[in-house]
Amino acid sequence: MKIFCCVAALLMFGMFDADGREGARGRVETFELKPGREKLIRSAGIRIKLVEVAEDSRCPQGVNCIWAGNVRVVLRIKAHGRSTRLEKLNSATEPMALALKGRRLSISKVSPSKLNDQKIKPEDYIVTLTLSAPPK
């Protein structure tokens, strides 16, 4: 019963934000993009296209690395009523977030995982992005 009450309280206070749900921190939307694909975020009036994965220096699975590495993507962003612009976004170095119409865009996950001695084809990448209200 105590666990149920704790989970209910966390949900009530918006600690768990799911795809497109309202929480205490505002609207959170998570979506996946492959290179060349775009997503229209209707609630924000923003169109985001993953142009390319420009860098993938992640540490391969099964290898001990000093640094986890970074993924840098190039995005084409079109906000309603504004011109299209190209932006770079990183998973582990700055900029790790972009401000878009009062919201925050960041990389949540990059697939597939990097394996030792195997190169990932550009078209095989799947980048998970999160658009949320900025932290207060």
Order of alpha helices (4+ residues) and beta strands (2+ residues): alpha-beta-beta-beta-beta-beta-beta-beta-beta
